[in-house]
Amino acid sequence: MDLMLSGKNILVTGAAKGVGRGIAFALANEGANVALHYQTSEAEAAETARLIEKAGVKVVVVKGDLASFEDVQNMRTRINRDLGTLDAIVNNAGYAQFKSFFQYLPGEWQREIDVCLNGVLHLAHAFVPDMIANNRGKFINIVGDSARTGDRNLIVSAAARSGAISFLKSLAQDVGKNDIQCNTVSLGLIDQGQNFNEATLAKIIKQYPLRRLGKVDDLTGCILFLLSSSSDWITGQVLSVNGGHSMVD
């Protein structure tokens, strides 16, 4: 099935490794040009870009802190110069601290809010006007399921990402007239080589009706679909890829 992504310019944030890298590879295999964002994983980003180039597509590596609007503006300048205006954004970047709320010092939560919520606003404000001018575009934001269900040990990042879900729903209403779709993908736990001991892993897996953690490949198909023309009448939605861990309307 041709997803009609060949030649499209797509930004993937947090793409140096893990889920982001998997998405970038999947896009390159469909013929899309990739703007590959990283913040600190420079060596991994360079290696990912090298592998993507083997697919015969264009790749531009951009560094930036999504919490900084200036950094995001600089990313836009570089991408527009070296790749062209974007057709789509897949925001995979995030930041979370795993602890209960009362273990935070006052203000220690700000970084999570700045990355997980303000980072989405920064990307939209910098890049979506070009999509409006072109009367086409797609914005996909990836969150963890805690944004929908809550999690006492991910309390701040969950709140920030819940805000990002609401923001994208409202943005979808605003830019739908310009044929721009804005959707959220909500993830269960993806196996990215975490060092769980056997007992902990068994306890986690019991929470999933499909009795396993997710794989990166379980996610990429959903992302490719949302970026394809087959999803052009889907906007303002939250799609769950979570092995049945949570079943929230």
N, C-alpha and C positions, 0 to 999 in steps of 0.2 A: 504493500500500500504506500503510495507516494504521499507524504505528509506536506508537500509543497513548502519545505523549509530551505531548499537549496538557494543559496545566495542571500538569505536573510541575515541581518546583523543582530546578534543577540548578546546581551550582557549577562554573565553569570557571576554573581558575587560569591565570595568565599569559595572560590573554585580551584584553589591550589591542591586540595586533597579531599578525600572522603566523598560525601554526597555531591558536593559541588563539582568535583573532578568528574564523577560519573555522569552528571548531567552534561558537562562540557563535552565529554567524549561522545555521548549519545547524539548531541547536536551536530558535532563535526561529522559523524557517520551519516547524518541525514543531509550533509552538504551545507550546513549553516556556517557562517563566519562567527567567530567567538571573540568577544571582549572578555578577557579572563581577569577577574579582580582578585586581589589578595591584600592583606594588610601587613602581616608579619612573616608569612611562609614564602620567602623569596625563592629559595632553592627549589621547593616543591612546585611553585608556580612556573618557574622556568622549565622544569622537566615536563610538567603537564602541557605547556605550550609546545614544546618540542615534539611531543607525541601527537598532539592535535594537528600540527603542520603536516604530518605524514598522511593525513586524510585528504590533503590537497586543498584545504580551505585556508582562509585568512585568519590569523589570530593576533590580537593585540593584548599585551599584558599591562594592566593598570594597577597601581598601588594607591590605596587610600583608606582613610578611617571614615566609615559611613556616618559616624557621629559628628563629623566636621562638614558643614555645608561647603566650605571652601575646598576641601579635598574632593568632594563629589563634583563640584563645578570643574575642577581641574581634570577629573576623570572624563567628564563630558567633552572638554576641549580636546583632549588627547584622542578619544574615541572618534569624534567627528572628523578630526584631521586624518587619522590613519586608517579608519575603517569606514566611516560614513555614519549618518544618523541611524539610530537604533530602530529596529522593528519590534523588539521585545526585550523585557527585563525579567530575569529569574533571580529573585533575591533570596539567597541561601545563607547569607551572613547573619550571625547572631552572637550573643554573649549572655551567659547565665552563670550565676553562683548557686551552688547546691547547698542550701542551708535554710533554716527556718527564719522567719522575719525578725524575731527578737535576738537573733545572733548578729544582725547587721548593726553597724554603727550608723548614726544619723548621716545621711548623705552618701553612704557606701553603695546605695542602690542606684545612684544616678547613672552610672556607666551602662547598666542594663537598659534603662529607659532610653538613653541616648542612642544606643545601637539598635535595639529591637523595635522602638517606636519612631524616634526622630530620624533614624537612618532611612526608614521607609518614606517618611515625608520628604527627606532630602533628595532621595532618588526620584520621587515623583515630581518634585518641583523643578529639578534640573533637566530631566529627560522627557517627561510627558508632553511639554509644550511642542517639542519636535514631532511627536506622534500626532498631536492635534493638528499641526500644520500639514502633515501628510495624510490626515484622515484615515489612519490605521495604526494599530499597535496593540500590544498585550503586556500586561504587568502581572506577574505571578509572585506571590510572597509565600515563602515556606515557613511554617511555624511548627512547634511541637504541640501535641494534643493537650498539654497542660493549659494552653491558651483557651481551650474550650471547656475543660473539666476542672481546672484548678489543680494545684499540687503544693502541699505545704512546704516542700523543700525547693520549689522553683517559683516561689510566690511572686517575686518582682518581675522576672522575665515573662512569666505567664500573664501578669497584668499588662505589661507593655505590649506583648504580642496580641493580647485580646484587643487592646486599643488599635493595633495595626489592622486587625480584621475589620473592625468598625470603620476605620479610615478607608480601607479599600472598597467596602460596600458603598460608602458615600461617594468616593471618587468614581466608582463605576456608574453611579447615577449621573454624575456631572459630565463625564466624557463619552458616555454611550452614543451620543449624537454624532460623535466623531469616529465611530466604528472602532472604539478602543475597549477591550475587555480586561477587567481587573478581577482576579480570582486568588483565593488562598488555598494552599495545600497543607493539610494538617497531618503530621506524622506521628506514628507510634515509634517505638525504639528501633532504630536501624543499627544493624551489626556493622560497626566500623572498627572492629578489632579491640573493643574495650576489654579490659582485663578483669572480667567477673570471675569469681571463684565458682566452682561447680554448684554449690548449694544456692548461692545467690542467683545464678543464671536459671536454675530449675524453678526457683520461686517466681522470677520474673516471667518466664515462659508460661507458667500456669495461668497468668492473667490474660493470655491471648488465646481466643478460641481456635486459631489456626496453629497453635502450639509451636511457634518459632518466632524469633525476631525477624524484622524486615531485612531485606537485602537492598542494596542500592538499585539493582535492576527492578525491584518491585516499585520503585518510585519513578524511574526514568520514563516508563511508558505513559504514566499519567501526565508528566510534564510535557512530553512530546505531543500528546493529544491536546492539551490546553493551548499549546503554541500553534497547533495546526488549524487550518481553515474549518476542520470538522467541529471545532468548538466555538465558532463565531457567534452562536446565539446563546452562549453561556457566559454570564458575567455577574459579579457580585456574590459569588458562591464560595462555600468552603467545602472542598473535597477531601475526604478522609482516606488516608492510606495507612492503616494501622492494625491490620490483622484481626480486626474485630475487638481490639482492646477497649474502645469506648464507642458506644452507639448513641450519639447525641444528635438530635434533629438540628 
